[in-house]
Amino acid sequence: MQNLTRSFLVLAASLAAIFPASAATYNDAIGENIYNDMLDITSVEVNNSATTLTFKINLAGSPVATDWGKYTIGIDSAPGGDTAGNGWARPFAMSSGMDYFIGSWVDSGNGAEIRNWTGSGWNLQSATYNPNPDALAISKDNSSVTLTFNFAGLGLSAGSTFKFDVYTTGGGGTDSAIDALANPAQTISAWNQFYDSGQNVDTYTIQTVPEPTAGVLLGLGGLLFLVRRRPS
């Protein structure tokens, strides 16, 4: 029994080596948001699988108890982009050039969109309520909102490095970035005040992750080899 237990431990170690963690946590100051705790970002966890990117936005308050907040991501992944706005025409921007915008809401049954900059305007690319080629999905709990989508549709691949910022905003069409992940200071002092991420952006590099089938077969093969070597 001890040998079998040891074999499973070896298998677990093998699979951990095959599937390395591809994640990073970006911390934000707490309390610089002057409006509501469920708009106050504490940190964002970014990770990728072989095909998807996931952003888990951790919050000081509950987006379940108070659900009118909106949670958005700006991505700068290529030259150009919108330097003065975003996919929802809210008063915030990435002056480095926002190429993709992910906007989400946690009321009305939850929902999210991906919009891309065409060079002259924003195009709706995927939506949880519409054709959804990027497999965009949203979930929430009492302290976070999580967004997942296929990264290939955003022109990204393994090894790609992109700039990003995460913003919380309100329910009004002229509401600005109440909090921004990459800025530890207060972003604005009035709801409609313009905010620019400027140089306050974060970066993430998509890691290469092997396809699971090959990894599992290799791990199981290692276990079978160990079991066959057990003394009778």
Rosetta blueprint (number, residue, H / E / L):
1 M L
2 Q H
3 N H
4 L H
5 T H
6 R H
7 S H
8 F H
9 L H
10 V H
11 L H
12 A H
13 A H
14 S H
15 L H
16 A H
17 A H
18 I H
19 F L
20 P L
21 A L
22 S L
23 A E
24 A E
25 T E
26 Y E
27 N E
28 D L
29 A L
30 I L
31 G L
32 E L
33 N L
34 I L
35 Y L
36 N L
37 D H
38 M H
39 L H
40 D L
41 I E
42 T E
43 S E
44 V E
45 E E
46 V E
47 N E
48 N E
49 S L
50 A L
51 T L
52 T E
53 L E
54 T E
55 F E
56 K E
57 I E
58 N E
59 L E
60 A L
61 G L
62 S L
63 P L
64 V L
65 A L
66 T L
67 D L
68 W L
69 G L
70 K E
71 Y E
72 T E
73 I E
74 G E
75 I E
76 D E
77 S L
78 A L
79 P L
80 G L
81 G L
82 D E
83 T L
84 A L
85 G L
86 N L
87 G L
88 W L
89 A L
90 R L
91 P L
92 F E
93 A E
94 M L
95 S L
96 S L
97 G L
98 M E
99 D L
100 Y E
101 F E
102 I E
103 G E
104 S E
105 W E
106 V L
107 D L
108 S L
109 G L
110 N L
111 G E
112 A E
113 E E
114 I E
115 R E
116 N E
117 W E
118 T L
119 G L
120 S L
121 G L
122 W E
123 N E
124 L E
125 Q E
126 S E
127 A E
128 T L
129 Y L
130 N L
131 P L
132 N L
133 P L
134 D L
135 A L
136 L L
137 A E
138 I E
139 S E
140 K E
141 D E
142 N L
143 S L
144 S E
145 V E
146 T E
147 L E
148 T E
149 F E
150 N E
151 F L
152 A H
153 G H
154 L H
155 G L
156 L L
157 S L
158 A L
159 G L
160 S L
161 T E
162 F E
163 K E
164 F E
165 D E
166 V E
167 Y E
168 T E
169 T E
170 G L
171 G L
172 G L
173 G L
174 T L
175 D L
176 S L
177 A L
178 I L
179 D E
180 A E
181 L L
182 A L
183 N L
184 P L
185 A L
186 Q L
187 T L
188 I L
189 S L
190 A L
191 W L
192 N L
193 Q L
194 F L
195 Y E
196 D E
197 S L
198 G L
199 Q L
200 N L
201 V L
202 D E
203 T E
204 Y E
205 T E
206 I L
207 Q L
208 T L
209 V L
210 P L
211 E L
212 P H
213 T H
214 A H
215 G H
216 V H
217 L H
218 L H
219 G H
220 L H
221 G H
222 G H
223 L H
224 L H
225 F H
226 L H
227 V H
228 R H
229 R L
230 R L
231 P L
232 S L
